[in-house]
């Protein structure tokens, strides 16, 4: 006769391990200021709970105010970095930033073509610091090879207009939907357009950020403009969105959360040097203020471009985010 088994003697099931974070491969430039490029992507992806797989495409020579020069890596070196990791780790999402050269764009596009079901978020920064020939060849390669694989193209309204609709001659700026139609002709499903200037209300100026498809606007957020210049907002937004899509979030919900994350990162932004304000991607990790203690001054929720070399000497810095 078997002895009675008390409930307390029952085997205890081992606790379930949490699922591993989604792995997102970022192709971007090495930025020693920590504001943009891979530094910004790694910080943002980590803050969003993803694991970054950073692939260096070029090395920027810059500070927190401007870019002075770049040194693009050979396309084979870029590709080999990615291939080596991809043979070992399963990727759940892609983030494409500045790729350095048309040759590197071709190498990255070939890798992306092997993973057509993995969502790609592409960020197009303002490349006004490149000379005309280099900028034109870069944009042509990006348009032909990266856009067809892109789930969401992220960029400032002015930057995307110059890139997607260079012959636009209407006094009315193109809408987010019109930009999405132009991107859709190259295979891109959605555009997330930032920095859309809205009519001022009294002394307050607002800007809009809109997710659109060729069928129309889908969602977005409006922010009040402040006179603070940021650097790294675009990389922050696009990396946050890539992390959310890699984790399986629905596109409209992911865009709303990514915009909220960027806004709070900018609110908590800090100025490490004599240049622009850098987003604090780990704003949520700061301890709460003690009772009676003054909170630190905020940089403001403005989504505004850094002062770039092409804007120096031309008045106010161009607003990107």
C-alpha positions, 0 to 999 in steps of 0.5 A, spaced: 500 500 500 502 506 497 503 511 503 499 518 502 503 523 499 502 530 502 500 536 498 507 539 501 511 533 498 509 534 491 514 536 486 515 544 486 515 546 478 521 550 477 519 557 475 519 559 468 524 563 465 522 570 462 523 570 454 529 573 452 529 580 449 528 581 442 535 582 438 535 588 433 541 589 428 542 596 427 547 598 421 549 605 423 555 610 424 560 610 430 559 616 433 564 618 439 559 624 442 554 618 444 549 622 441 547 619 434 549 613 431 550 606 434 551 609 441 544 612 441 541 606 438 544 601 443 542 605 449 535 606 446 534 599 444 536 597 451 532 602 454 526 599 450 528 592 453 531 589 446 538 586 445 542 590 440 546 587 435 550 593 432 554 593 426 559 599 424 558 602 417 562 608 418 566 612 423 564 620 424 568 625 427 564 630 430 562 633 437 555 634 440 554 640 435 556 638 428 559 633 424 566 635 421 568 628 417 567 621 416 571 615 414 566 609 411 568 602 412 569 598 406 562 594 404 566 587 405 567 589 412 560 591 414 557 585 411 562 580 414 560 584 421 553 582 420 554 575 417 558 573 423 553 575 428 547 572 424 550 565 423 549 565 431 543 569 433 536 570 430 534 577 429 527 579 430 528 586 427 532 591 423 534 598 424 538 602 418 541 609 420 547 612 416 550 607 412 556 611 410 557 609 402 553 607 396 557 601 396 555 599 404 548 600 402 548 595 397 552 590 401 546 591 407 541 591 402 543 584 400 543 581 407 536 584 408 534 580 402 535 574 406 530 576 411 524 579 408 519 577 414 524 581 419 521 588 420 526 594 417 525 601 420 530 605 416 532 612 418 534 618 413 538 623 417 539 630 414 546 629 410 547 636 408 554 635 411 556 631 405 558 634 398 553 634 393 556 628 389 556 623 395 550 625 397 546 624 391 549 617 390 548 615 397 540 617 396 540 614 389 542 607 392 538 608 398 532 609 394 533 603 390 536 598 395 533 600 402 526 603 400 524 596 397 525 592 404 523 598 409 517 597 413 517 604 416 521 610 413 522 615 419 525 622 417 523 629 418 518 632 413 523 637 410 528 631 409 523 626 406 520 632 402 527 633 399 529 626 398 522 623 396 519 629 392 525 633 390 521 636 384 515 639 389 514 646 387 507 647 390 507 653 395 503 648 400 508 643 403 506 635 401 502 632 406 504 625 410 500 621 405 503 624 399 510 622 402 508 615 403 505 615 396 512 617 393 515 612 398 510 606 396 512 607 389 519 604 391 516 599 396 516 602 403 509 600 407 509 606 411 512 613 413 513 616 420 514 624 418 516 628 424 517 636 424 511 638 420 510 645 422 502 647 424 499 653 425 501 657 431 496 658 436 497 665 439 504 665 442 505 657 442 508 653 436 506 646 435 509 641 430 506 634 428 509 627 427 504 623 423 505 615 421 502 615 414 501 609 408 499 611 401 492 610 403 492 616 408 494 618 415 494 613 421 496 616 427 501 621 430 502 626 436 503 633 436 508 637 440 509 644 443 515 647 440 521 650 445 527 653 443 532 647 445 536 644 439 537 637 440 541 632 437 539 624 436 532 625 436 531 621 430 535 615 431 532 615 438 525 614 435 527 609 429 531 605 434 525 605 439 520 603 433 524 598 431 525 595 438 517 595 439 516 592 432 521 586 433 517 584 440 511 584 436 507 590 437 502 592 432 504 598 428 500 604 430 501 602 437 508 601 436 509 608 433 505 611 439 509 608 444 516 610 440 513 617 440 512 618 447 519 615 449 522 620 444 518 625 447 520 623 455 527 622 453 528 629 450 524 632 456 530 629 460 535 631 455 542 633 458 547 638 455 554 634 456 558 639 452 558 646 449 553 643 443 546 641 443 542 637 448 542 629 448 536 625 449 536 621 456 534 614 453 534 612 461 530 617 464 525 612 467 531 610 471 532 616 475 530 616 482 524 620 484 525 627 487 525 627 494 519 631 497 521 639 497 526 638 492 526 642 486 526 637 480 532 638 475 530 643 469 527 639 463 530 641 456 523 641 453 519 636 449 521 640 443 523 635 437 528 640 434 534 638 429 541 639 431 545 645 428 548 642 423 554 645 418 549 646 413 545 651 417 551 654 421 550 662 419 543 661 416 539 663 422 536 658 426 537 651 426 533 647 421 528 643 425 528 636 424 524 632 430 
